[in-house]
Amino acid sequence: MSDRAHSGRHRWEIPLWRDVTEEQWNDWRWQVKNSLRSIDTLRQVVRLTAAEEEGLLSTREVFQMAITPYYATLMDPEDAHCPVRRQAVPNVGETRPTAAEMADPLTEDEHIVAPNLVHRYPDRALLLVNNMCAMYCRFCTRKRYTGCSNETLPRAEFQQCLDYLRAHPEIRDVLVSGGDPFIMSDARLDELLAGLRSVPTIEVIRIGTRIPVVMPMRVTDELCATLRKYAPVWVNTHFNHPKELTPAAREACGRLLDHGIPMGNQTVLLKGINSSCRTLKTLFQQLVASRVWPYYLYQCDLVEGTDHFRTPVAKGLEIMEQLRGHTSGFAIPTFVIDTPGGGGKIPLGPQYLVTASEKEVTLRNFEFRTFHYPETEERDCTCAYEGRYFGEAGEVDLEQAANDWPRRRVRRGAAR
């Protein structure tokens, strides 16, 4: 992967890395070791504004900074409004939380059932395997957890997680996150995935990572081969702006996909970074062209110190309405709010149903034209073969199921 494999500056244009060899540059461990973590090194890459310097100094005790050399070359050295730069460089606003913001807005800690294992949804669980990332996004939803220390889930505690998963066969889908799991070695990832695959009731493993965006050289053939061993493994990544979708990033995604690993993307709606239809449509279309499914568009979480990133919810709805009809349907993600208080993801969208009756529904399209769709008089929607295929169990009573769902909670202290 040469420097020409991305659309930022070449490393030799930056004195700090002028003597770095191509072999070093393409070594992901070198990238991690040489991440920008101080104001002095960052000054050698971009011309910091007074506001940025204030942000760097004021946030040191709040949430550490780490920017991989690769991602740093994507930052505009002169423009502090650069969408890559704003995601990576601290802002003084991070030290000024609003009354609405929380350390743990999704109440993950309240649903911990084993060390770093979160069981919030009936058939899914979240496993936090480490607390280190290649780059610390300034809007991170787990600021309380990531970047505090460089820890990986100890083997004894991982075994407790496996014991819980075996005891709860209703869990069919495990999301492996952190931190960033791809920061770990191939051998450690192999061990973790082998452990999860040893639980016979787990059908799908998902991995949440921003590595293809911030350090694509980590996505090696060896890493992909490790993941392929434990298929089906899905990778969810996190492109927020077209500037991040460089040839190098596309190459990393392509390598995963060519190894049979499906990819989805989760974008966070960020004020002044991607809060326009033009930017997001370009991103989503380029993702589709790269074979990556635009999965979610997130309203920014209510994390402490992120108010300067948040848009009104109405802005997200406006963008979704502008996308519909003007690009392919599968290039339009689901706009969701991951509700504070642990309510889960709630999808939002423009209203296209104008009226509804037993005889017809009236709909409007993206051009604001209305159409009438006649209803059928036949109300019986029974699937006659269903009982023979699934057995005679009746339909799920959603209200009863919600009441029956056990809220397994342990003390916050159980989180590492």
Salt bridges, closest charged atoms under 4 A:
ASP3 OD2 - ARG11 NH1 2.64
ASP40 OD1 - ARG43 NH1 3.04
GLU52 OE1 - ARG85 NH2 2.60
GLU53 OE1 - ARG43 NH2 3.13
GLU78 OE1 - ARG47 NE 2.87
GLU94 OE1 - ARG138 NH2 2.81
GLU94 OE1 - LYS143 NZ 3.56
ASP104 OD1 - ARG144 NH2 3.45
GLU108 OE1 - ARG142 NE 2.93
GLU108 OE1 - ARG144 NH2 2.84
ASP109 OD1 - ARG144 NH2 3.32
ASP109 OD2 - ARG412 NH2 3.46
GLU110 OE1 - ARG409 NH1 2.55
ASP123 OD1 - ARG124 NE 2.69
ASP123 OD2 - ARG172 NH1 3.15
GLU151 OE1 - ARG416 NH2 2.91
GLU157 OE2 - ARG416 NH1 3.23
ASP163 OD1 - ARG166 NH1 3.83
GLU170 OE2 - HIS168 ND1 3.23
GLU170 OE2 - ARG408 NH2 3.44
ASP173 OD1 - ARG206 NE 3.03
ASP186 OD1 - ARG218 NH2 2.74
ASP190 OD2 - LYS229 NZ 2.56
GLU191 OE2 - ARG155 NE 2.60
GLU191 OE2 - ARG188 NH1 3.54
GLU203 OE1 - ARG172 NE 3.03
ASP221 OD1 - ARG255 NE 3.36
GLU244 OE2 - ARG210 NH2 2.53
GLU251 OE2 - ARG255 NH2 3.03
ASP258 OD1 - ARG291 NH2 3.01
ASP307 OD1 - ARG310 NH2 3.07
GLU318 OE2 - LYS315 NZ 3.02
GLU321 OE2 - ARG364 NH2 2.29
ASP338 OD2 - LYS345 NZ 3.84
GLU360 OE2 - HIS372 ND1 3.33
GLU367 OE1 - ARG369 NH1 3.45
